[in-house]
Amino acid sequence: MFVKLLLAFILIPLIELTLLIKLSGVIGVMNTIGIAILTAVVGAYLARMEGTRTLLHIRTSLDRGIMPTDDLIDALIIFASGAVLLTPGFLTDICGLLLLFPPSRHAFREWLKRRLATKINKRDIYVDPL
């Protein structure tokens, strides 16, 4: 796990820097900075809107006595995508924006649930379904 994190902290900034340099060479430095600012503003707006919508779903589910598991996972994904959008770069911005859109977030949530279920089953951990 440590090696994967170390590689991520080394490779992702290098890829981002390379993309920023290449793009600024093609469209210019000011246009590159403008696009970076635009993605940050759009990302912040979308994160706020999706976060508010998800919070309302959570409250509605709790009022009805239903455990909002999918909505809680969505809230975590929205929070993570907001954090990813704070990092400068286009690759991370694309990933963050994709996680904010409901269809791609739903696909990621389902993949994450399958992955976590597989990990739990491999470790033979009993989880009480309530």
HUZICOR-V667299 format. One record per helix or strand. SS is the DSSP state (hx for helix, st for strand). FROM is the first residue (numbers start at 0). TO is the last residue. If there is no record, write none. Layout:
ss:SS from:FROM to:TO
ss:SS from:FROM to:TO
//
This chain:
ss:hx from:1 to:26
ss:hx from:28 to:62
ss:hx from:68 to:85
ss:hx from:89 to:99
ss:hx from:101 to:122
//
